[in-house]
Amino acid sequence: MSGTGNDFIIIDHRKPFIDKADLSDFVRSVCQRKISVGADGLILIEESEKADFSWTFINGDGSIAEMCGNGARCAARFAHEKGIAPEKMRFLTLAGEIEAEVTGGLVKIRLTPPTELKPGLEVDISGTPQTIHSLNTGVPHAVIFTDNIKSAPVIEVGRTVRFHDLFQPAGTNVNFVQVTGNELHVRTYERGVEDETLACGTGAVASAIIAALLGHVTPPVTVTTSGGEQLLIHFDATGRAGNGQPEIKKVFLEGPANFIYEGRLGEEALNKR
């Protein structure tokens, strides 16, 4: 499935058949592009006693991720289409419980409240001072504003920031953002993929919230991804928390979640390279 260019292998794993000890190797094998299925990550749909289902999300490099916005939208549509969950559903992730609503090919999810807001960090990147804003929208994100999204050094600077001491030990995803009216253009270097992806849902949300807090936009915010598709970000940033920081609540991510194909995995797709 694809969520605005973020692509995922999704497996109904309510009756488990992949040994958890083999999971990382399995994911690294099948997520390789050109020599296997190829994907940004893999999602296992699993049984839950507390919600409609739970998931395990694994990045293409075999690492477990707490959350993925576009992956969550794809998982929700998959679960609805397969009769696992109703149109309005709840499912469990490592970042907490996610609410979702499926309307045809569009999926709107309610995210857990963002945390760890750190605006205006002055960071030295290869000898050049850089202003970086940081926010956790289920996974950690750094946001860097640019006047020219097309020439943004997504790979070079993104990789440096992703592994910067400031964001260790977990590392961070890195979003480059250009503001055009009330619309954002976002390119993302994604942790776990270790490359630019065509979209990142939680990155789009982090970028929209940071841009709103800086007075550049007001919600709802349209985000155009690297792949040229659009996500709509809804949130309320009018309140203040007890510590004086902005209180961000009612955060929703809305956009298309598309089925690409279904198939039977060949044994040779699991050959290790």
C-alpha positions as CSV (number, residue, x, y, z in Angstrom):
1,M,0.0,0.0,0.0
2,S,1.0,3.6,-0.5
3,G,0.2,6.7,1.6
4,T,1.1,9.7,-0.5
5,G,4.2,7.9,-1.8
6,N,5.2,6.3,1.6
7,D,5.0,2.6,0.7
8,F,4.5,-0.3,3.0
9,I,4.1,-4.1,3.0
10,I,1.1,-5.0,5.1
11,I,0.6,-8.5,6.5
12,D,-2.5,-9.9,8.4
13,H,-0.6,-11.4,11.3
14,R,-3.5,-12.1,13.6
15,K,-2.5,-15.7,13.4
16,P,1.3,-15.3,13.8
17,F,3.5,-17.2,11.4
18,I,6.7,-15.0,11.4
19,D,9.0,-15.7,14.4
20,K,9.8,-12.4,16.1
21,A,13.4,-13.5,16.3
22,D,13.5,-13.6,12.5
23,L,11.5,-10.4,12.0
24,S,14.3,-7.9,11.4
25,D,16.1,-10.1,8.9
26,F,12.7,-10.8,7.1
27,V,11.9,-7.1,6.9
28,R,15.4,-6.1,5.6
29,S,15.1,-8.8,2.9
30,V,11.6,-8.0,1.6
31,C,12.0,-4.2,1.8
32,Q,15.0,-4.1,-0.6
33,R,14.0,-2.4,-3.8
34,K,14.7,-3.9,-7.2
35,I,15.6,-7.3,-5.8
36,S,12.6,-8.0,-3.6
37,V,9.2,-6.4,-2.9
38,G,10.7,-3.0,-1.9
39,A,9.1,-0.7,0.7
40,D,9.8,2.0,3.3
41,G,8.6,-0.3,6.0
42,L,6.5,-3.3,7.0
43,I,3.3,-3.5,9.1
44,L,2.0,-6.5,11.0
45,I,-1.7,-6.4,11.8
46,E,-2.1,-8.2,15.1
47,E,-4.8,-9.1,17.6
48,S,-5.7,-6.8,20.5
49,E,-8.0,-7.3,23.5
50,K,-8.2,-3.5,24.0
51,A,-8.8,-2.2,20.5
52,D,-9.9,-3.3,17.1
53,F,-6.3,-4.4,16.4
54,S,-2.7,-3.6,17.3
55,W,0.3,-3.4,15.0
56,T,4.0,-3.9,14.9
57,F,5.7,-1.4,12.6
58,I,9.2,-2.1,11.3
59,N,11.4,0.3,9.3
60,G,13.1,-0.9,6.1
61,D,16.4,-1.3,8.0
62,G,14.7,-3.8,10.4
63,S,14.4,-1.4,13.3
64,I,11.1,-1.0,15.3
65,A,9.4,2.4,15.1
66,E,6.9,3.8,17.6
67,M,4.6,5.3,15.0
68,C,4.2,6.2,11.4
69,G,1.4,8.5,10.2
70,N,1.1,7.3,6.6
71,G,1.6,3.7,7.7
72,A,-1.2,4.2,10.2
73,R,-3.5,5.4,7.5
74,C,-2.7,2.5,5.3
75,A,-3.1,0.0,8.1
76,A,-6.6,1.5,8.9
77,R,-7.8,1.2,5.3
78,F,-6.4,-2.4,5.1
79,A,-8.1,-3.4,8.3
80,H,-11.4,-1.9,7.2
81,E,-11.3,-3.5,3.7
82,K,-10.4,-6.9,5.2
83,G,-13.3,-6.8,7.7
84,I,-10.9,-6.5,10.7
85,A,-12.2,-3.1,11.8
86,P,-15.2,-0.8,11.2
87,E,-15.0,2.5,9.4
88,K,-14.3,4.2,12.7
89,M,-11.7,2.3,14.6
90,R,-9.1,2.3,17.3
91,F,-5.7,0.5,17.2
92,L,-2.6,0.3,19.4
93,T,0.9,1.4,18.5
94,L,4.0,1.9,20.6
95,A,3.2,5.6,20.6
96,G,-0.3,4.9,22.1
97,E,-3.8,4.4,20.9
98,I,-4.7,5.8,17.4
99,E,-8.2,6.6,16.2
100,A,-9.0,6.4,12.5
101,E,-11.9,6.9,10.1
102,V,-12.0,5.4,6.6
103,T,-14.1,7.1,3.9
104,G,-13.4,5.3,0.6
105,G,-9.8,5.8,-0.2
106,L,-9.3,8.7,2.3
107,V,-8.3,8.0,5.8
108,K,-8.2,10.5,8.7
109,I,-6.3,9.5,11.9
110,R,-6.2,11.2,15.2
111,L,-2.7,11.2,16.6
112,T,-1.5,11.2,20.2
113,P,-0.7,14.7,21.5
114,P,2.8,15.8,20.5
115,T,5.6,16.1,23.1
116,E,9.1,17.3,23.6
117,L,8.7,20.7,21.8
118,K,12.1,22.4,21.5
119,P,11.9,25.4,19.2
120,G,14.8,27.5,18.0
121,L,17.7,25.2,18.6
122,E,21.0,26.6,17.3
123,V,23.0,23.7,16.0
124,D,26.4,23.6,14.3
125,I,26.1,21.6,11.1
126,S,29.5,21.0,9.5
127,G,30.7,24.4,10.6
128,T,27.6,26.3,9.7
129,P,25.0,27.5,12.3
130,Q,21.5,26.1,11.6
131,T,18.2,26.9,13.4
132,I,16.4,23.7,14.0
133,H,13.0,23.1,15.7
134,S,12.2,19.7,17.3
135,L,8.9,18.0,18.1
136,N,7.8,14.4,18.8
137,T,4.6,13.5,17.0
138,G,4.8,9.8,17.8
139,V,8.4,9.7,16.6
140,P,11.0,12.5,16.9
141,H,11.2,15.1,14.2
142,A,13.5,18.0,13.4
143,V,12.2,20.9,11.3
144,I,14.4,23.2,9.2
145,F,12.8,26.0,7.2
146,T,14.2,26.9,3.7
147,D,13.4,29.4,1.0
148,N,14.0,26.9,-1.8
149,I,12.7,23.4,-1.2
150,K,14.0,22.1,-4.5
151,S,17.6,22.8,-3.6
152,A,17.4,21.8,0.1
153,P,20.3,19.5,1.0
154,V,18.0,16.8,2.3
155,I,20.5,13.9,2.1
156,E,23.6,15.7,3.2
157,V,22.3,17.8,6.0
158,G,19.4,15.5,6.9
159,R,21.8,12.6,7.6
160,T,24.1,14.9,9.7
161,V,21.2,16.1,11.8
162,R,19.6,12.6,12.1
163,F,22.8,11.4,13.8
164,H,23.7,14.6,15.6
165,D,24.7,14.2,19.3
166,L,21.8,16.5,20.2
167,F,19.3,13.9,19.1
168,Q,20.9,10.7,20.4
169,P,20.5,7.9,21.3
170,A,17.3,7.6,19.3
171,G,18.2,9.9,16.4
172,T,15.6,12.0,14.6
173,N,13.7,12.3,11.3
174,V,14.6,15.6,9.5
175,N,12.1,17.8,7.6
176,F,12.9,20.6,5.2
177,V,10.0,23.0,4.9
178,Q,9.1,25.9,2.6
179,V,6.1,28.0,3.4
180,T,3.8,29.2,0.6
181,G,0.8,31.0,1.9
182,N,-1.0,28.6,4.2
183,E,0.6,25.6,2.4
184,L,3.8,23.8,3.2
185,H,6.1,21.9,0.9
186,V,8.0,19.3,2.9
187,R,10.9,17.0,2.1
188,T,11.9,14.4,4.7
189,Y,15.0,12.5,5.5
190,E,13.5,9.5,7.3
191,R,15.2,7.6,10.2
192,G,15.2,3.9,9.6
193,V,15.0,4.3,5.8
194,E,18.1,6.4,5.9
195,D,17.1,8.3,2.8
196,E,14.6,10.8,1.5
197,T,11.1,9.3,1.3
198,L,8.3,10.6,-0.9
199,A,6.2,11.4,2.1
200,C,6.2,11.3,5.9
201,G,2.9,11.7,7.8
202,T,4.3,12.4,11.3
203,G,6.8,14.7,9.6
204,A,4.1,16.6,7.8
205,V,2.3,17.0,11.2
206,A,5.4,18.2,13.0
207,S,6.2,20.7,10.2
208,A,2.6,22.1,10.2
209,I,2.6,22.5,14.0
210,I,6.0,24.2,14.2
211,A,5.0,26.5,11.3
212,A,1.8,27.4,13.1
213,L,3.6,28.1,16.4
214,L,6.0,30.4,14.5
215,G,3.0,32.3,13.0
216,H,3.6,31.2,9.4
217,V,0.3,29.3,8.9
218,T,-3.0,28.6,10.6
219,P,-4.7,25.2,10.8
220,P,-5.9,23.3,8.9
221,V,-2.6,23.2,6.9
222,T,-2.1,21.7,3.5
223,V,1.2,19.9,3.1
224,T,2.5,18.9,-0.3
225,T,5.0,16.0,-0.1
226,S,8.0,15.2,-2.2
227,G,5.9,12.9,-4.3
228,G,3.6,15.8,-5.2
229,E,0.5,14.5,-3.2
230,Q,-1.2,16.4,-0.4
231,L,-2.0,15.8,3.2
232,L,-4.3,17.9,5.4
233,I,-3.2,18.6,9.0
234,H,-5.8,19.6,11.6
235,F,-4.9,20.6,15.2
236,D,-5.7,23.1,17.9
237,A,-2.7,25.2,19.1
238,T,-4.6,27.9,21.0
239,G,-4.1,26.7,24.6
240,R,-1.2,26.8,27.0
241,A,0.0,23.9,29.1
242,G,0.9,24.3,32.8
243,N,4.5,24.8,32.0
244,G,3.7,27.8,29.8
245,Q,4.4,25.9,26.6
246,P,1.8,25.8,23.8
247,E,-0.7,23.0,24.3
248,I,-1.2,21.1,21.0
249,K,-4.4,18.9,20.9
250,K,-6.9,17.4,18.5
251,V,-4.2,16.5,16.0
252,F,-5.5,14.8,12.8
253,L,-3.7,13.6,9.7
254,E,-5.9,13.2,6.6
255,G,-5.1,11.9,3.1
256,P,-5.3,9.0,0.6
257,A,-4.2,5.5,1.4
258,N,-4.0,3.3,-1.7
259,F,-3.9,-0.4,-2.4
260,I,-1.2,-1.1,-5.0
261,Y,-1.3,-4.9,-5.2
262,E,-1.8,-8.2,-3.3
263,G,0.3,-11.3,-3.9
264,R,2.1,-14.3,-2.7
265,L,5.7,-13.9,-1.6
266,G,8.2,-16.1,-3.5
267,E,10.9,-17.9,-1.5
268,E,13.6,-16.2,-3.5
269,A,12.4,-12.8,-2.3
270,L,13.9,-13.7,1.0
271,N,17.4,-14.3,-0.3
272,K,19.8,-12.3,1.9
273,R,22.1,-9.8,0.0
